[in-house]
Amino acid sequence: MTSQYLISEGNPSAKSLFADKLRSTTRAQWCLLGILLAACLCYTWSLDANGWANAYYSAAVQAGLHDPVSYFFGAADWGNSMSVDKPPLSLWIMGASAKIFGLNTWALILPQALMTVISTLLVFKIAKRSGSSAMALIASTVFAFTPITVLLARYNNPDPLMILLMLTAFHSALLATEHKRLGLLWLSAGLLTLGFLTKQLQAFLVLPAILTMFLLFAPYSWSRKAKLGGLATLLLGAGSMAWPLIVDLTAPGSRPYVGGSKGNSMFELVLGYNGMNRVVQHEQDPTAALLPPELRSVDSDAGFFRLWNVNYGQEIGWLLLPALVACIAITVRLIRRHYPRGEAIVAAGSVVWMTTTYMLLSFMGNSFHSYYTASLAAPMALCLGLGAQLLFAGDTSRTRRLLLAATLIAAAIFGKAMWQISDDFPGWLGTCLLLVTLSAATLVLVQAPKPWITQVAAWSAVASLLAGPIFCSLLTLKSPQQGSNPLSGGVSRNEHSLSRFLAGIKNGEPAWVAGLAIGNDPGPELTKVLHNSPDSCTWAAATYPGQTAARFQLASDRPVMALGGFAATDPSPTLEQFRELVSAGRICFLVPQPDQLKVPGTSDDVLAVTRWVESSFKPEKVNGVIVYRLVGTSG
């Protein structure tokens, strides 16, 4: 039996005037092509301005080009001292691109741009299953030009691949549910397994939506649905655990140390560093003591409105209000059985995906990066598409028209507030868009005498609300992004905001954060010294933290060991291991980073190695940078 209580027993919902305007498949396809081409242009415009982007991942791709073991395990250097703190699937794809086109910005980032274009197409295909090309076009536009989507399409973080795999898994599960095709259910589980190999548990944010669609709407008995859903989940779990098992069962001497772990275990990384630690840790970061007082957060910013604040609003907040209202409206329509079966599956899945992701991002712990909000873009776009269908339906109910008008007014006022976040946003344009949306809301409320007037008003409201995120995305194109925390839009007027802080980091203030988040460049003289270091050395140098080591390695094209991993907090290598490597002549130089040594949480092993080298070897200066030569001297 199916869950008929969520499916309309009458005729399919009446076609809106707006949907009739786009009844022509050809017209919809041309509109979609325009969206995809505009997105592709946006994602690739002046792409090389981002340089190495996240140098930490770029250096790992470089390592994979030199050594197959480094490629397989996602090592940060081809001496295989340590892996990056994420699984390697996105590195494998960038590595394949770099193998063909060479190691450069385009080879690294173009795959991300193309993945995001494909994701935009998938959003359209999923939304189109509701029966409305108009809804699908709005949803794909929202997704394609959400600022965080544009930002990461132009970056080498693993998120674009993860989002593509999540969307593909959602689409496969949707087809499996609608057409009783179990092979597609197994495919969905397999795709989420690949998502896990991209960014571990974050890829599972779509899993509740997939299970909801299948359990509520699949044409099987409840007992059979429970068995099939359980089997799919079991396959997903088994497939996801394969990679951690391979890593942990490989002898430590035959692979890199697992970056981000304390015990050299991939399972620890899954459950701790990249798992529950991200969700439940709300205590104050010990490094906050080194921040300027005005930037220290006494309490966690976790809460229902976290994604609306000045730190994350530009990334994802422009359309959150109408999206959440749309979720409520869609849920009410589901309960009242106003959707035919096909639309109900899309609607239920979209709402569950949206609410699951929104609540987790809002209430997770303090280990939160602004680019996490990319996970919300696709379900938000789908819900907004479904919500727009209500806006264009020409409903004669006074209560519904009042609710639609109130939603538009609230969204317009919030949008105006967003336009005031940064001096880079022209205030006059925000005011004009506010007036347009308010006028449209008025026409929706009073029910204009001619249907075409209502349609023009609805179009105007959609366009004015989309103008904010599109303008913010265009600002992103002119702002080169590098390091661990890229950010969309302009610099906030709020002196205590994340964007102000990151703007200071780009100027090297404070120095320890700049080294951690972006990395220190070696300079031309030190680059030459490292590049010409003896071939007998496995590593031209050792330094810290991970971004700095990555920049040294990319500049010199010689492997550079990142002591302590990404944040110099991992217990590898130990002092004993480091001394053995130095005795064997395998490390040419140590380049200490004094500012990093002041940071609470820096590994005791990193501190011990630095102190031992400083007490055992003579310092040299290269281009003003202190280095210690570890070969050809007594120590």
C-alpha positions as CSV (number, residue, x, y, z in Angstrom):
1,M,0.0,0.0,0.0
2,T,1.1,3.6,-0.6
3,S,0.8,6.5,1.8
4,Q,-2.4,7.9,0.3
5,Y,-3.0,10.3,3.1
6,L,-0.3,12.6,1.5
7,I,-1.6,12.2,-2.1
8,S,-4.5,14.0,-3.7
9,E,-7.4,11.7,-4.5
10,G,-8.9,14.2,-6.9
11,N,-7.7,15.7,-10.2
12,P,-4.2,17.1,-10.4
13,S,-3.7,20.6,-9.2
14,A,-5.0,23.3,-11.6
15,K,-2.4,24.6,-14.0
16,S,-1.6,28.2,-13.2
17,L,-1.6,31.0,-15.7
18,F,2.2,31.2,-15.3
19,A,2.7,27.5,-16.0
20,D,0.5,27.9,-19.1
21,K,2.9,30.6,-20.4
22,L,5.7,28.1,-20.4
23,R,3.8,25.1,-21.6
24,S,6.0,24.9,-24.7
25,T,8.9,22.5,-24.0
26,T,11.1,24.3,-26.5
27,R,10.7,27.6,-24.7
28,A,11.5,26.1,-21.4
29,Q,14.6,24.4,-22.8
30,W,15.8,27.7,-24.3
31,C,15.4,29.4,-20.9
32,L,17.2,26.5,-19.2
33,L,20.0,26.8,-21.7
34,G,20.3,30.5,-21.0
35,I,20.5,29.8,-17.3
36,L,23.2,27.2,-17.7
37,L,25.3,29.3,-20.1
38,A,25.0,32.3,-17.7
39,A,26.0,30.1,-14.8
40,C,29.0,28.7,-16.7
41,L,30.2,32.2,-17.7
42,C,29.8,33.3,-14.1
43,Y,31.7,30.3,-12.7
44,T,34.6,30.6,-15.1
45,W,35.0,34.4,-15.4
46,S,38.6,35.4,-14.6
47,L,39.0,32.1,-12.9
48,D,42.8,32.3,-12.6
49,A,42.4,35.3,-10.3
50,N,42.1,32.8,-7.4
51,G,45.5,31.4,-8.0
52,W,46.0,28.2,-6.0
53,A,42.7,28.9,-4.2
54,N,42.9,26.5,-1.2
55,A,46.6,25.7,-1.5
56,Y,46.2,22.9,1.0
57,Y,44.2,20.9,-1.5
58,S,46.2,22.1,-4.5
59,A,49.4,20.8,-2.9
60,A,47.7,17.4,-2.4
61,V,46.8,17.3,-6.1
62,Q,50.5,18.1,-6.8
63,A,51.6,15.3,-4.6
64,G,49.3,12.9,-6.4
65,L,50.9,13.8,-9.7
66,H,54.3,12.7,-8.4
67,D,53.4,9.5,-6.5
68,P,50.5,6.9,-6.9
69,V,50.5,6.3,-3.1
70,S,50.1,10.0,-2.5
71,Y,47.3,10.1,-5.1
72,F,45.4,7.1,-3.6
73,F,45.6,8.2,0.0
74,G,45.3,12.0,-0.6
75,A,48.7,12.8,0.9
76,A,49.6,16.5,1.4
77,D,53.2,15.8,0.1
78,W,54.7,13.1,-2.0
79,G,57.0,12.1,0.8
80,N,53.7,10.8,2.3
81,S,54.2,12.2,5.7
82,M,50.5,13.0,6.2
83,S,47.2,13.0,4.4
84,V,44.8,15.9,4.1
85,D,41.9,15.9,6.6
86,K,39.3,14.9,4.1
87,P,38.8,11.7,2.0
88,P,40.3,11.8,-1.5
89,L,37.6,11.6,-4.1
90,S,37.6,15.2,-5.1
91,L,41.4,15.2,-5.2
92,W,41.3,12.2,-7.5
93,I,39.1,14.2,-10.0
94,M,41.3,17.3,-9.8
95,G,44.4,15.1,-10.1
96,A,43.0,13.5,-13.3
97,S,42.4,16.9,-14.7
98,A,45.8,18.1,-13.8
99,K,47.4,15.0,-15.3
100,I,45.8,16.0,-18.6
101,F,46.1,19.8,-18.6
102,G,49.0,20.4,-16.2
103,L,48.9,21.7,-12.6
104,N,47.3,25.1,-12.9
105,T,44.3,27.1,-11.7
106,W,42.0,26.1,-14.6
107,A,42.8,22.4,-14.3
108,L,42.0,22.4,-10.6
109,I,38.9,24.6,-10.6
110,L,37.2,24.0,-13.9
111,P,36.0,20.6,-12.8
112,Q,34.2,22.3,-9.9
113,A,32.6,24.8,-12.2
114,L,31.4,22.0,-14.5
115,M,30.1,20.0,-11.6
116,T,28.0,23.0,-10.4
117,V,26.5,23.5,-13.9
118,I,25.5,19.8,-13.9
119,S,24.0,20.3,-10.4
120,T,22.0,23.2,-11.7
121,L,20.6,21.0,-14.5
122,L,19.8,18.4,-11.9
123,V,17.9,20.9,-9.8
124,F,15.8,21.7,-12.9
125,K,15.1,18.0,-13.6
126,I,14.1,17.3,-10.1
127,A,11.8,20.4,-9.9
128,K,10.4,19.7,-13.3
129,R,8.9,16.5,-12.0
130,S,6.4,18.6,-10.2
131,G,4.9,19.2,-13.6
132,S,5.8,22.9,-13.9
133,S,8.6,24.2,-16.1
134,A,8.2,27.6,-14.5
135,M,8.9,26.2,-11.1
136,A,11.9,24.3,-12.4
137,L,13.4,27.4,-14.0
138,I,13.0,29.4,-10.9
139,A,14.5,26.7,-8.7
140,S,17.5,26.3,-11.1
141,T,18.1,30.0,-11.2
142,V,18.0,30.3,-7.4
143,F,20.5,27.5,-7.0
144,A,22.9,28.6,-9.8
145,F,23.2,32.2,-8.5
146,T,23.1,31.7,-4.7
147,P,26.3,33.4,-3.6
148,I,27.8,30.4,-1.9
149,T,27.1,28.3,-4.9
150,V,29.0,30.8,-7.2
151,L,31.8,31.0,-4.7
152,L,32.5,27.3,-4.4
153,A,32.0,26.7,-8.2
154,R,35.1,28.9,-8.5
155,Y,37.1,27.1,-5.8
156,N,38.8,23.8,-5.2
157,N,37.1,22.7,-2.0
158,P,35.3,19.3,-2.2
159,D,31.8,20.8,-1.7
160,P,30.8,21.0,-5.4
161,L,31.4,17.3,-5.9
162,M,29.6,16.5,-2.7
163,I,26.5,18.6,-3.7
164,L,26.5,17.0,-7.2
165,L,26.5,13.5,-5.6
166,M,23.8,14.4,-3.1
167,L,21.5,15.8,-5.9
168,T,22.2,12.7,-8.1
169,A,21.3,10.4,-5.2
170,F,18.2,12.4,-4.4
171,H,17.1,12.3,-8.1
172,S,17.8,8.5,-8.3
173,A,15.8,7.9,-5.2
174,L,13.0,10.0,-6.5
175,L,12.8,8.0,-9.7
176,A,13.0,4.7,-7.7
177,T,10.1,5.8,-5.6
178,E,7.9,7.1,-8.4
179,H,8.5,4.2,-10.9
180,K,9.1,1.2,-8.6
181,R,12.7,0.7,-9.8
182,L,14.8,-0.8,-7.1
183,G,18.0,-0.6,-9.1
184,L,17.8,3.2,-8.8
185,L,17.5,2.9,-5.0
186,W,20.7,0.9,-4.9
187,L,22.3,3.5,-7.2
188,S,21.2,6.2,-4.8
189,A,23.0,4.4,-2.0
190,G,26.1,4.0,-4.1
191,L,26.1,7.7,-5.0
192,L,25.9,8.6,-1.3
193,T,28.8,6.2,-0.7
194,L,30.8,8.3,-3.1
195,G,29.6,11.4,-1.3
196,F,31.0,10.0,1.9
197,L,34.3,9.5,0.1
198,T,34.2,13.2,-0.7
199,K,33.3,14.8,2.6
200,Q,32.2,12.0,4.9
201,L,29.1,12.5,7.0
202,Q,28.1,15.8,5.6
203,A,27.0,14.0,2.4
204,F,24.3,12.2,4.5
205,L,22.3,15.4,5.1
206,V,20.1,14.3,2.2
207,L,19.5,10.8,3.6
208,P,16.4,11.7,5.7
209,A,14.8,13.2,2.6
210,I,15.5,10.1,0.5
211,L,14.2,7.7,3.2
212,T,11.1,9.9,3.6
213,M,10.3,9.8,-0.1
214,F,10.7,6.1,-0.3
215,L,8.9,5.1,3.0
216,L,5.9,7.4,2.4
217,F,5.4,7.0,-1.3
218,A,7.0,3.8,-2.7
219,P,4.3,1.4,-4.0
220,Y,5.1,-1.4,-1.6
221,S,3.7,-2.6,1.7
222,W,5.0,-1.0,4.8
223,S,6.9,-4.1,5.8
224,R,8.5,-4.4,2.4
225,K,9.4,-0.7,2.3
226,A,11.0,-1.0,5.8
227,K,13.1,-4.0,4.6
228,L,14.2,-2.3,1.3
229,G,15.0,0.9,3.1
230,G,17.0,-0.9,5.7
231,L,18.9,-2.9,3.1
232,A,19.7,0.3,1.2
233,T,20.9,1.9,4.4
234,L,23.0,-1.2,5.2
235,L,24.6,-1.0,1.7
236,L,25.3,2.6,2.3
237,G,26.9,2.0,5.6
238,A,29.0,-0.9,4.3
239,G,30.2,1.0,1.3
240,S,31.0,4.0,3.3
241,M,33.1,2.0,5.8
242,A,35.2,0.4,3.0
243,W,37.5,3.4,2.7
244,P,38.2,3.8,6.4
245,L,38.8,0.1,6.6
246,I,41.3,0.2,3.7
247,V,43.2,3.0,5.4
248,D,43.2,1.6,8.9
249,L,44.2,-1.9,7.7
250,T,47.1,-0.5,5.7
251,A,50.4,-0.6,7.7
252,P,51.2,2.9,9.0
253,G,54.6,2.7,7.4
254,S,53.0,2.1,4.0
255,R,50.7,5.1,4.0
256,P,50.6,8.7,5.2
257,Y,49.5,9.6,8.7
258,V,45.8,10.4,8.8
259,G,45.6,14.2,9.0
260,G,43.2,15.5,11.6
261,S,43.3,12.5,13.8
262,K,45.2,11.9,17.1
263,G,45.6,8.2,16.7
264,N,46.3,7.8,13.0
265,S,42.9,6.4,12.3
266,M,40.4,7.2,9.5
267,F,37.5,6.0,11.7
268,E,38.5,8.6,14.3
269,L,38.4,11.2,11.6
270,V,34.9,10.1,10.5
271,L,33.4,10.1,14.0
272,G,35.4,12.9,15.6
273,Y,37.2,15.6,13.7
274,N,34.8,15.5,10.7
275,G,31.9,14.0,12.6
276,M,30.3,14.6,16.0
277,N,33.0,17.2,17.0
278,R,31.6,19.5,14.4
279,V,28.0,19.1,15.6
280,V,28.3,19.1,19.4
281,Q,31.3,21.2,20.4
282,H,30.0,24.6,21.6
283,E,32.8,25.5,24.0
284,Q,35.0,28.5,23.3
285,D,37.9,27.9,20.9
286,P,41.1,28.3,23.0
287,T,42.7,30.3,20.1
288,A,40.1,33.0,20.8
289,A,42.3,34.4,23.5
290,L,44.7,35.6,20.7
291,L,41.9,37.4,18.8
292,P,41.2,41.1,19.3
293,P,38.7,41.5,22.1
294,E,35.9,42.7,19.9
295,L,36.1,39.5,17.8
296,R,35.9,37.1,20.7
297,S,32.6,35.3,20.9
298,V,31.6,34.6,24.6
299,D,28.7,32.4,23.6
300,S,28.1,30.2,20.6
301,D,26.1,31.8,17.8
302,A,24.2,28.6,17.3
303,G,20.5,29.1,17.1
304,F,17.6,29.3,14.7
305,F,18.8,32.6,13.2
306,R,22.5,31.8,12.9
307,L,22.3,31.7,9.1
308,W,20.7,35.1,9.0
309,N,23.5,37.0,10.8
310,V,26.1,39.2,9.3
311,N,28.7,36.4,9.0
312,Y,26.6,34.0,6.9
313,G,23.8,36.1,5.5
314,Q,25.6,37.0,2.3
315,E,26.3,33.4,1.6
316,I,22.8,32.0,1.9
317,G,20.5,34.4,3.8
318,W,19.0,36.4,0.9
319,L,16.0,34.1,0.3
320,L,15.9,32.1,3.5
321,L,12.7,33.8,4.8
322,P,10.5,33.0,1.7
323,A,12.1,29.5,1.6
324,L,11.1,28.7,5.2
325,V,7.6,30.1,4.6
326,A,7.4,28.0,1.4
327,C,8.3,24.9,3.6
328,I,5.3,25.6,5.8
329,A,2.9,26.2,2.9
330,I,4.1,23.0,1.2
331,T,3.7,21.0,4.3
332,V,0.1,22.2,4.8
333,R,-0.7,21.3,1.2
334,L,0.9,17.8,1.7
335,I,-1.2,17.2,4.8
336,R,-4.4,18.4,2.9
337,R,-3.5,16.1,-0.1
338,H,-3.4,19.0,-2.5
339,Y,-0.6,17.4,-4.6
340,P,-0.9,14.6,-7.0
341,R,1.5,11.7,-6.3
342,G,4.5,12.8,-8.4
343,E,4.5,16.4,-7.1
344,A,4.0,15.1,-3.5
345,I,7.2,13.0,-3.7
346,V,9.2,16.0,-4.8
347,A,7.5,18.3,-2.3
348,A,8.0,16.0,0.7
349,G,11.6,15.2,-0.2
350,S,12.5,18.9,-0.7
351,V,10.9,20.0,2.6
352,V,12.6,17.3,4.7
353,W,16.0,18.0,3.0
354,M,15.6,21.7,3.6
355,T,14.5,21.5,7.2
356,T,17.1,18.8,8.1
357,T,20.0,20.9,6.7
358,Y,18.7,24.2,8.0
359,M,18.3,22.9,11.6
360,L,21.7,21.1,11.6
361,L,23.6,24.1,10.3
362,S,21.8,26.4,12.7
363,F,22.4,24.5,15.8
364,M,25.7,22.7,15.2
365,G,28.8,23.5,17.2
366,N,31.3,26.4,16.9
367,S,33.5,24.5,14.4
368,F,31.5,26.1,11.6
369,H,32.7,27.5,8.3
370,S,30.6,29.8,6.1
371,Y,30.9,27.5,3.1
372,Y,29.0,24.8,5.0
373,T,25.9,26.7,3.9
374,A,26.4,25.4,0.4
375,S,24.6,22.2,1.6
376,L,21.4,24.3,1.9
377,A,21.4,25.8,-1.6
378,A,19.8,22.9,-3.5
379,P,16.9,22.1,-1.1
380,M,16.3,25.9,-0.6
381,A,16.0,26.3,-4.4
382,L,13.6,23.4,-4.7
383,C,11.3,24.7,-1.9
384,L,11.4,28.2,-3.4
385,G,10.3,26.8,-6.8
386,L,7.4,25.0,-5.2
387,G,6.6,28.2,-3.3
388,A,6.7,30.3,-6.5
389,Q,4.1,28.0,-7.9
390,L,1.7,29.2,-5.2
391,L,2.6,32.8,-6.0
392,F,1.7,32.4,-9.7
393,A,-1.4,30.3,-9.1
394,G,-3.8,33.3,-9.1
395,D,-5.5,32.0,-6.0
396,T,-8.9,33.8,-5.3
397,S,-8.8,32.9,-1.6
398,R,-8.5,36.1,0.4
399,T,-6.7,34.4,3.3
400,R,-4.1,32.9,0.9
401,R,-3.6,36.2,-0.9
402,L,-3.0,37.9,2.4
403,L,-0.4,35.3,3.4
404,L,1.4,35.6,0.1
405,A,1.4,39.4,0.3
406,A,2.7,39.3,3.9
407,T,5.5,36.9,2.8
408,L,6.5,39.2,0.0
409,I,6.5,42.2,2.2
410,A,8.6,40.5,4.9
411,A,11.0,39.2,2.3
412,A,11.3,42.6,0.8
413,I,12.1,44.2,4.2
414,F,14.7,41.6,5.0
415,G,16.1,41.9,1.6
416,K,16.5,45.7,2.1
417,A,18.4,45.0,5.4
418,M,20.7,42.7,3.4
419,W,21.4,45.5,0.9
420,Q,22.7,47.5,3.9
421,I,25.3,45.0,5.1
422,S,28.1,46.3,3.0
423,D,29.2,49.6,1.4
424,D,29.8,47.5,-1.8
425,F,26.0,47.3,-2.1
426,P,24.4,50.4,-3.6
427,G,21.7,51.4,-1.2
428,W,19.6,53.1,-3.8
429,L,19.2,49.9,-5.7
430,G,18.0,48.1,-2.6
431,T,15.4,50.8,-2.0
432,C,14.2,50.5,-5.6
433,L,13.9,46.7,-5.3
434,L,12.0,47.2,-2.0
435,L,9.5,49.4,-3.7
436,V,9.0,47.0,-6.6
437,T,8.4,44.1,-4.2
438,L,6.0,46.1,-2.1
439,S,4.0,47.1,-5.2
440,A,3.9,43.5,-6.3
441,A,2.6,42.4,-2.9
442,T,-0.1,45.0,-3.1
443,L,-1.3,43.8,-6.5
444,V,-1.3,40.2,-5.2
445,L,-3.3,41.2,-2.2
446,V,-6.0,43.2,-3.9
447,Q,-6.3,40.8,-6.8
448,A,-5.9,42.9,-9.9
449,P,-8.8,43.0,-12.4
450,K,-6.8,41.5,-15.2
451,P,-4.9,38.2,-14.8
452,W,-1.9,39.5,-16.7
453,I,-1.4,42.3,-14.2
454,T,-1.1,39.7,-11.4
455,Q,1.4,37.8,-13.5
456,V,3.5,40.9,-14.1
457,A,3.4,41.6,-10.4
458,A,4.5,38.1,-9.6
459,W,7.3,38.2,-12.1
460,S,8.4,41.6,-10.7
461,A,8.5,40.2,-7.1
462,V,10.6,37.2,-8.2
463,A,13.0,39.3,-10.1
464,S,13.5,41.9,-7.3
465,L,14.1,39.1,-4.7
466,L,16.6,37.4,-7.0
467,A,18.5,40.6,-7.7
468,G,20.2,40.6,-4.3
469,P,21.9,37.2,-4.4
470,I,22.8,37.8,-8.1
471,F,24.4,41.1,-7.3
472,C,26.2,39.6,-4.4
473,S,27.5,36.8,-6.6
474,L,28.8,39.3,-9.1
475,L,30.7,41.0,-6.3
476,T,32.3,37.7,-5.6
477,L,33.7,37.5,-9.2
478,K,35.9,40.6,-8.6
479,S,37.2,39.4,-5.3
480,P,40.2,36.9,-5.5
481,Q,39.8,34.2,-2.9
482,Q,42.5,32.1,-1.3
483,G,42.9,30.0,1.8
484,S,40.7,27.9,4.0
485,N,37.7,30.2,4.3
486,P,36.6,31.9,1.1
487,L,33.7,34.3,1.5
488,S,31.0,35.7,-0.8
489,G,30.0,39.3,-1.5
490,G,31.4,42.5,0.0
491,V,33.1,43.5,3.2
492,S,30.6,44.1,5.9
493,R,30.1,47.4,7.6
494,N,30.0,45.6,10.9
495,E,33.5,45.9,12.4
496,H,33.1,42.7,14.3
497,S,32.1,40.6,11.3
498,L,33.8,37.6,9.8
499,S,34.3,39.4,6.5
500,R,36.2,42.3,8.2
501,F,38.3,39.8,10.1
502,L,39.1,37.9,6.9
503,A,40.0,41.1,5.1
504,G,42.5,41.7,7.8
505,I,43.9,38.2,7.4
506,K,44.6,38.9,3.7
507,N,46.8,41.7,4.9
508,G,48.6,39.4,7.4
509,E,46.8,40.6,10.5
510,P,47.0,38.8,12.9
511,A,50.0,36.9,11.6
512,W,49.2,33.5,13.2
513,V,45.7,33.4,11.6
514,A,47.1,34.5,8.2
515,G,49.6,31.6,8.4
516,L,46.8,29.1,9.4
517,A,44.1,30.3,7.0
518,I,46.0,31.4,3.9
519,G,49.6,30.4,4.4
520,N,52.9,32.3,4.3
521,D,54.6,32.6,0.9
522,P,58.3,31.5,0.8
523,G,59.5,34.4,-1.3
524,P,61.7,34.0,-4.4
525,E,65.0,33.4,-2.6
526,L,63.7,30.7,-0.2
527,T,61.8,29.1,-3.1
528,K,65.1,28.8,-5.0
529,V,66.9,27.3,-2.0
530,L,64.1,24.7,-1.5
531,H,63.9,23.9,-5.2
532,N,67.7,23.3,-5.4
533,S,67.9,21.3,-2.2
534,P,69.7,17.9,-2.6
535,D,67.7,15.2,-4.3
536,S,68.8,12.9,-1.5
537,C,66.3,14.7,0.8
538,T,62.8,13.2,0.7
539,W,61.5,16.5,1.9
540,A,63.0,19.8,0.9
541,A,61.8,21.3,4.2
542,A,59.5,20.9,7.1
543,T,57.3,23.8,8.3
544,Y,53.8,24.5,9.7
545,P,50.9,24.9,9.6
546,G,49.4,23.1,6.6
547,Q,48.6,26.0,4.3
548,T,52.2,27.4,4.7
549,A,53.7,24.0,3.9
550,A,51.4,23.8,0.9
551,R,52.5,27.2,-0.4
552,F,56.2,26.2,0.0
553,Q,55.6,23.0,-1.8
554,L,53.7,24.5,-4.7
555,A,56.3,27.3,-5.2
556,S,59.4,25.0,-5.0
557,D,57.9,21.9,-6.7
558,R,59.6,19.9,-3.9
559,P,57.8,18.0,-1.2
560,V,57.4,19.9,2.1
561,M,56.4,18.2,5.3
562,A,53.6,19.9,7.3
563,L,54.5,19.3,10.9
564,G,51.3,18.6,12.9
565,G,49.1,18.6,9.8
566,F,46.7,21.3,8.7
567,A,46.6,23.3,12.0
568,A,49.8,22.0,13.5
569,T,47.8,20.1,16.1
570,D,48.3,16.5,15.1
571,P,50.9,14.4,17.0
572,S,52.9,13.6,13.9
573,P,55.8,13.3,13.4
574,T,57.0,12.8,17.0
575,L,60.3,14.2,18.0
576,E,61.9,10.8,17.9
577,Q,60.6,10.2,14.3
578,F,61.8,13.6,13.2
579,R,65.3,13.0,14.6
580,E,65.5,9.7,12.8
581,L,64.5,11.3,9.5
582,V,67.1,14.1,10.0
583,S,69.8,11.5,10.9
584,A,69.0,9.7,7.7
585,G,69.4,13.0,5.7
586,R,65.8,12.9,4.5
587,I,64.8,16.5,5.6
588,C,66.9,19.4,4.2
589,F,65.5,22.4,6.2
590,L,63.2,23.4,9.0
591,V,61.5,26.7,8.5
592,P,59.9,27.6,11.9
593,Q,56.9,29.9,12.1
594,P,57.2,31.7,15.4
595,D,53.7,33.2,15.3
596,Q,52.2,29.8,15.1
597,L,54.0,28.6,18.2
598,K,52.0,31.1,20.3
599,V,48.7,29.4,19.3
600,P,47.0,27.3,22.1
601,G,46.5,23.8,20.9
602,T,49.7,23.6,18.8
603,S,50.9,20.0,19.0
604,D,53.5,19.3,21.7
605,D,55.4,17.4,19.1
606,V,55.6,20.5,16.8
607,L,56.9,22.5,19.8
608,A,59.4,19.8,20.7
609,V,60.7,19.5,17.2
610,T,61.2,23.2,16.9
611,R,63.0,23.5,20.2
612,W,65.3,20.6,19.4
613,V,66.2,22.1,16.0
614,E,66.8,25.5,17.5
615,S,69.1,24.1,20.1
616,S,71.0,21.7,17.8
617,F,71.4,23.6,14.5
618,K,72.6,27.1,13.5
619,P,70.0,29.5,12.0
620,E,70.4,31.0,8.6
621,K,68.5,33.9,7.1
622,V,67.1,33.6,3.6
623,N,65.3,36.7,2.4
624,G,64.7,37.7,6.0
625,V,63.3,34.3,6.9
626,I,65.0,32.2,9.5
627,V,65.8,28.6,8.3
628,Y,67.7,25.7,9.8
629,R,69.8,23.6,7.5
630,L,69.5,20.0,8.7
631,V,71.8,18.2,6.2
632,G,75.5,18.6,5.8
633,T,75.9,19.9,9.4
634,S,76.3,18.2,12.7
635,G,73.3,18.3,14.9
